[in-house]
Amino acid sequence: MTTFTQIRRDLHRIPEPGFQEFKTQQYLLDYIATLPQQHLEIRTWRTGILVYIHGSAPKRRFGYRADMDGLPIVEQTSYDFQSEHEGYMHACGHDLHMTIGLGVVTHFATTQMTDDLVVIFQPAEEGPGGAKPMLESAELADWMPDQMIGLHVAPEYPVGTIATRAGILFANTSELFIDLIGTGGHAAYPHKANDMVVAGCQLVGQLQTIIARNINPLDSAVVTIGKVEGGTKQNIIAERARLEGTIRTLSADTMIAVKSRIEALVKGIEAGFECQAEIDWGSNYLQVFNEATLTHEFMGWVEQRSDVNLVECTEAMTGEDFGYFLDRIPGFMFWLGVDTPYGLHHAKLEPSEDAIEVAITTITDYLSWKSEQRAV
Ligand SMILES: CC(=O)N[C@@H](CCC[C@H](N)C(=O)O)C(=O)O
């Protein structure tokens, strides 16, 4: 087993929620401390880490970002290195993203590049979002890269596949939390209560009409309710219900339109069920927009290689707060094939560990090549 496979497995065992990646941060810091330190400078920001790798004659500063948090999922993989944190799992590949980040740090700590590189381990990608506050932090302010790279594991592609496109890669997102407050009561006296389970169920159904009936079929949008909570016992009419979801759109205007329809439907539920409703939009992420010149150059570079296959993919409705990096710094994100039948956020996700070496080689070779091009 390679060091990096072992590292991935160690990280897989300790998934933590956003901004609580304490063990993860310590694990990464402990590993980085074992590397030759002469070109490295290390800073921490909350539970994140920034590793500055000084080049020999720098004219530019590249950036690679890896996200760190796990998800509230009960793991169902066949692994003998399953999560030790009950109810949490690395089900979005962040264990691989971080391992690849360590691989990149290891490579350039021992083989100095001409240009500088900042490897950013960023907390809370799954929510509430670490990228935006990290970009506003004093820790990153004087280390701001000139070009950013990020990747995300892609279960649907074979190992050795790099998939990307110029322009929008991932959607705009907004979280969605709706609280419905009515009147509870005895299950046998529905006429004396105001049942929020019924109101909540109706609202879930009505929300589906936004995409089906209000959005241009040639546009793309998603409204998913991923969690419904309501009531306390089977024979008590529920006083409260809570819907939790997410909205995805390919344009900012469509996001505004979807939110306005949600507000209208929620008002209708309030009137129809004589209840109170509160909407909280939670956190929102900007689309991931790949800068055209750099993305095409990268795609051309990948095409020349015999060890990886390039796929020009379509946009996905996934979200990523890496969009905030790309809004400020030119660069791109790409999908890394990890060949597993279960999708992202699935309890059985088992990404192929062979993809780790593919990614480390691709990123370090690409950055070395870019660095040798010498910026003007
Ligand atoms: C790559 C990926 O799966 N990202 C997440 C980002 C979630 C953002 C936020 N918490 C939300 O749910 O809107 C995704 O679900 O796409």
The ligand as an SDF file (V2000), in Angstrom:
LIG
                    3D

 16 15  0  0  0  0  0  0  0  0999 V2000
  -19.8620   18.6530   -4.6970 C   0  0  0  0  0  0  0  0  0  0  0  0
  -21.0180   18.6880   -3.7860 C   0  0  0  0  0  0  0  0  0  0  0  0
  -21.6970   17.7070   -3.6110 O   0  0  0  0  0  0  0  0  0  0  0  0
  -21.2570   19.8490   -3.1610 N   0  0  0  0  0  0  0  0  0  0  0  0
  -22.4120   20.0870   -2.3540 C   0  0  0  0  0  0  0  0  0  0  0  0
  -22.4320   21.5250   -1.8920 C   0  0  0  0  0  0  0  0  0  0  0  0
  -23.5620   21.8210   -0.9300 C   0  0  0  0  0  0  0  0  0  0  0  0
  -23.8650   23.2610   -0.7610 C   0  0  0  0  0  0  0  0  0  0  0  0
  -24.9780   23.5630    0.2230 C   0  0  0  0  0  0  0  0  0  0  0  0
  -24.8220   22.9410    1.4940 N   0  0  0  0  0  0  0  0  0  0  0  0
  -26.3270   23.2110   -0.3690 C   0  0  0  0  0  0  0  0  0  0  0  0
  -26.8270   22.1200   -0.1090 O   0  0  0  0  0  0  0  0  0  0  0  0
  -26.8970   24.0360   -1.0970 O   0  0  0  0  0  0  0  0  0  0  0  0
  -23.6800   19.7660   -3.1520 C   0  0  0  0  0  0  0  0  0  0  0  0
  -24.6710   19.3470   -2.5250 O   0  0  0  0  0  0  0  0  0  0  0  0
  -23.7090   19.9410   -4.3780 O   0  0  0  0  0  0  0  0  0  0  0  0
  1  2  1  0
  2  3  2  0
  2  4  1  0
  4  5  1  0
  5  6  1  0
  5 14  1  0
  6  7  1  0
  7  8  1  0
  8  9  1  0
  9 10  1  0
  9 11  1  0
 11 12  2  0
 11 13  1  0
 14 15  2  0
 14 16  1  0
M  END
$$$$
